[in-house]
Amino acid sequence: MPGTGRLIALVGPSGAGKDTLLAGLARACPEVHIARRTISRPASAETEPFESVVPAQFAALRAGGAFALHWEAHGLCYGLRHRELAALMTGGTVIFNGSRAALPRIAARHPALEVIVVTVSPGILASRLAARGREDADEIAGRLARADFALPAGLTARTVSNDGRPEEGIARLADLLQPVRA
């Protein structure tokens, strides 16, 4: 479903604040559709709103063609249902919290895919990961080691620094979407 709109993948390390930026973007730029993901993990009030399914449900949905896009990362399955990309058909903008490993496959289906990388300094990232309380010290060290990454070949990206207050990062992200807001 390529359409005439803009498809934007927001990527970055866990703890960089992608969900916070997207929630703020929804308030700052209501004309931008924030795609709701289907994820094979239990629902949690601590993360973005998503459709929670068990792995078997996800596999059945995927086999039935329910997803316009799907990928796996960190032992979980992620998908965007077709309705989440519908705005592309009418020239709208859709942004989603994506996985850098899935970018080549997504770009193959959507050649005009835009990528925005959320960056955060290592010290702040370590503090955020520790504050979440979901990982032990070894798991946090592993996440920090994976935080700095190169984009897959053939893709370019713009960056948003998210070291400061959430409002600052949200404003930076909204500025990157300025052509949509004009």
One Martini backbone bead per residue (centre of mass of N, CA, C, O) as a GRO file, in nm:
protein
  182
    1MET     BB    1   0.064   0.058   0.028
    2PRO     BB    2   0.209   0.325  -0.073
    3GLY     BB    3   0.109   0.571  -0.212
    4THR     BB    4   0.135   0.945  -0.140
    5GLY     BB    5   0.260   0.935   0.123
    6ARG     BB    6   0.422   0.930   0.441
    7LEU     BB    7   0.678   0.709   0.558
    8ILE     BB    8   0.784   0.670   0.908
    9ALA     BB    9   1.070   0.568   1.081
   10LEU     BB   10   1.122   0.518   1.426
   11VAL     BB   11   1.447   0.496   1.562
   12GLY     BB   12   1.613   0.321   1.838
   13PRO     BB   13   1.696   0.274   2.136
   14SER     BB   14   1.623   0.152   2.413
   15GLY     BB   15   1.530   0.449   2.597
   16ALA     BB   16   1.518   0.708   2.397
   17GLY     BB   17   1.190   0.795   2.359
   18LYS     BB   18   0.984   0.721   2.134
   19ASP     BB   19   0.706   0.711   2.276
   20THR     BB   20   0.716   0.998   2.386
   21LEU     BB   21   0.740   1.140   2.114
   22LEU     BB   22   0.478   1.027   1.988
   23ALA     BB   23   0.281   1.137   2.197
   24GLY     BB   24   0.358   1.435   2.147
   25LEU     BB   25   0.303   1.440   1.842
   26ALA     BB   26  -0.003   1.390   1.861
   27ARG     BB   27  -0.048   1.676   1.988
   28ALA     BB   28   0.121   1.864   1.783
   29CYS     BB   29   0.032   1.654   1.519
   30PRO     BB   30  -0.274   1.543   1.432
   31GLU     BB   31  -0.215   1.483   1.115
   32VAL     BB   32  -0.047   1.257   1.229
   33HIS     BB   33  -0.005   0.915   1.207
   34ILE     BB   34   0.005   0.686   1.470
   35ALA     BB   35   0.103   0.376   1.467
   36ARG     BB   36  -0.042   0.084   1.572
   37ARG     BB   37   0.073  -0.190   1.730
   38THR     BB   38   0.139  -0.533   1.704
   39ILE     BB   39   0.217  -0.744   1.993
   40SER     BB   40   0.396  -1.026   2.144
   41ARG     BB   41   0.274  -0.892   2.430
   42PRO     BB   42   0.196  -0.773   2.712
   43ALA     BB   43   0.027  -0.544   2.846
   44SER     BB   44   0.121  -0.192   2.926
   45ALA     BB   45   0.132   0.119   3.088
   46GLU     BB   46   0.450   0.189   3.013
   47THR     BB   47   0.359   0.201   2.718
   48GLU     BB   48   0.240   0.197   2.436
   49PRO     BB   49  -0.026   0.170   2.252
   50PHE     BB   50  -0.131  -0.172   2.200
   51GLU     BB   51  -0.165  -0.479   2.050
   52SER     BB   52  -0.223  -0.766   2.229
   53VAL     BB   53  -0.053  -1.079   2.166
   54VAL     BB   54   0.001  -1.391   2.110
   55PRO     BB   55   0.204  -1.569   1.915
   56ALA     BB   56  -0.024  -1.737   1.778
   57GLN     BB   57  -0.192  -1.496   1.687
   58PHE     BB   58   0.019  -1.361   1.517
   59ALA     BB   59   0.060  -1.593   1.317
   60ALA     BB   60  -0.233  -1.592   1.216
   61LEU     BB   61  -0.242  -1.303   1.114
   62ARG     BB   62  -0.010  -1.327   0.916
   63ALA     BB   63  -0.126  -1.566   0.750
   64GLY     BB   64  -0.399  -1.379   0.690
   65GLY     BB   65  -0.295  -1.075   0.611
   66ALA     BB   66  -0.315  -0.836   0.845
   67PHE     BB   67  -0.033  -0.721   0.747
   68ALA     BB   68   0.162  -0.474   0.603
   69LEU     BB   69   0.366  -0.505   0.849
   70HIS     BB   70   0.654  -0.708   0.962
   71TRP     BB   71   0.845  -0.814   1.265
   72GLU     BB   72   1.149  -0.897   1.440
   73ALA     BB   73   1.241  -0.834   1.796
   74HIS     BB   74   1.361  -0.944   2.084
   75GLY     BB   75   1.144  -1.197   2.066
   76LEU     BB   76   0.937  -1.031   1.896
   77CYS     BB   77   0.629  -0.938   1.744
   78TYR     BB   78   0.554  -0.711   1.471
   79GLY     BB   79   0.269  -0.499   1.362
   80LEU     BB   80   0.091  -0.355   1.078
   81ARG     BB   81  -0.197  -0.276   0.994
   82HIS     BB   82  -0.354  -0.165   0.723
   83ARG     BB   83  -0.510   0.075   0.865
   84GLU     BB   84  -0.237   0.224   0.957
   85LEU     BB   85  -0.178   0.300   0.628
   86ALA     BB   86  -0.423   0.453   0.492
   87ALA     BB   87  -0.319   0.755   0.474
   88LEU     BB   88  -0.133   0.713   0.224
   89MET     BB   89  -0.365   0.714   0.001
   90THR     BB   90  -0.424   1.046   0.086
   91GLY     BB   91  -0.131   1.187   0.168
   92GLY     BB   92  -0.042   1.104   0.432
   93THR     BB   93   0.104   1.063   0.759
   94VAL     BB   94   0.320   0.796   0.878
   95ILE     BB   95   0.422   0.684   1.204
   96PHE     BB   96   0.671   0.453   1.344
   97ASN     BB   97   0.783   0.211   1.560
   98GLY     BB   98   1.085   0.069   1.481
   99SER     BB   99   1.325  -0.145   1.316
  100ARG     BB  100   1.635  -0.152   1.188
  101ALA     BB  101   1.629  -0.451   1.075
  102ALA     BB  102   1.354  -0.390   0.895
  103LEU     BB  103   1.416  -0.164   0.684
  104PRO     BB  104   1.481  -0.307   0.413
  105ARG     BB  105   1.201  -0.444   0.380
  106ILE     BB  106   1.032  -0.186   0.395
  107ALA     BB  107   1.177  -0.031   0.162
  108ALA     BB  108   1.098  -0.236  -0.060
  109ARG     BB  109   0.784  -0.158  -0.027
  110HIS     BB  110   0.890   0.157   0.058
  111PRO     BB  111   1.099   0.361  -0.109
  112ALA     BB  112   1.006   0.641   0.059
  113LEU     BB  113   1.126   0.589   0.315
  114GLU     BB  114   1.158   0.728   0.629
  115VAL     BB  115   1.426   0.814   0.864
  116ILE     BB  116   1.435   0.830   1.226
  117VAL     BB  117   1.680   0.898   1.472
  118VAL     BB  118   1.715   0.833   1.808
  119THR     BB  119   1.913   1.012   2.034
  120VAL     BB  120   2.142   0.927   2.312
  121SER     BB  121   2.322   0.937   2.569
  122PRO     BB  122   2.466   0.692   2.753
  123GLY     BB  123   2.398   0.797   3.041
  124ILE     BB  124   2.095   0.844   2.995
  125LEU     BB  125   2.025   0.566   2.896
  126ALA     BB  126   2.108   0.412   3.150
  127SER     BB  127   1.908   0.556   3.340
  128ARG     BB  128   1.646   0.478   3.193
  129LEU     BB  129   1.678   0.172   3.206
  130ALA     BB  130   1.697   0.153   3.516
  131ALA     BB  131   1.420   0.296   3.582
  132ARG     BB  132   1.234   0.072   3.457
  133GLY     BB  133   1.312  -0.229   3.578
  134ARG     BB  134   1.346  -0.471   3.341
  135GLU     BB  135   1.663  -0.483   3.382
  136ASP     BB  136   1.963  -0.584   3.426
  137ALA     BB  137   2.288  -0.501   3.409
  138ASP     BB  138   2.355  -0.688   3.167
  139GLU     BB  139   2.122  -0.597   2.983
  140ILE     BB  140   2.201  -0.301   2.976
  141ALA     BB  141   2.479  -0.341   2.853
  142GLY     BB  142   2.371  -0.465   2.591
  143ARG     BB  143   2.204  -0.221   2.502
  144LEU     BB  144   2.440  -0.020   2.493
  145ALA     BB  145   2.605  -0.178   2.276
  146ARG     BB  146   2.350  -0.145   2.059
  147ALA     BB  147   2.289   0.168   2.032
  148ASP     BB  148   2.514   0.183   1.829
  149PHE     BB  149   2.436   0.239   1.481
  150ALA     BB  150   2.398   0.133   1.158
  151LEU     BB  151   2.263   0.163   0.877
  152PRO     BB  152   2.151   0.022   0.631
  153ALA     BB  153   2.213  -0.016   0.327
  154GLY     BB  154   2.073   0.266   0.144
  155LEU     BB  155   2.021   0.434   0.405
  156THR     BB  156   1.877   0.725   0.542
  157ALA     BB  157   1.896   0.985   0.803
  158ARG     BB  158   1.753   1.147   1.059
  159THR     BB  159   1.790   1.335   1.366
  160VAL     BB  160   1.707   1.302   1.725
  161SER     BB  161   1.757   1.458   2.012
  162ASN     BB  162   1.693   1.304   2.362
  163ASP     BB  163   1.834   1.447   2.635
  164GLY     BB  164   1.611   1.614   2.730
  165ARG     BB  165   1.328   1.729   2.737
  166PRO     BB  166   1.050   1.618   2.591
  167GLU     BB  167   0.968   1.889   2.450
  168GLU     BB  168   1.228   1.909   2.282
  169GLY     BB  169   1.203   1.646   2.118
  170ILE     BB  170   0.925   1.702   2.001
  171ALA     BB  171   1.004   1.960   1.849
  172ARG     BB  172   1.217   1.828   1.670
  173LEU     BB  173   1.031   1.628   1.533
  174ALA     BB  174   0.827   1.831   1.420
  175ASP     BB  175   1.036   1.983   1.245
  176LEU     BB  176   1.091   1.736   1.051
  177LEU     BB  177   0.766   1.766   0.961
  178GLN     BB  178   0.706   2.049   0.840
  179PRO     BB  179   0.580   1.994   0.556
  180VAL     BB  180   0.317   1.883   0.691
  181ARG     BB  181   0.248   2.158   0.862
  182ALA     BB  182   0.205   2.379   0.622
   0.00000   0.00000   0.00000
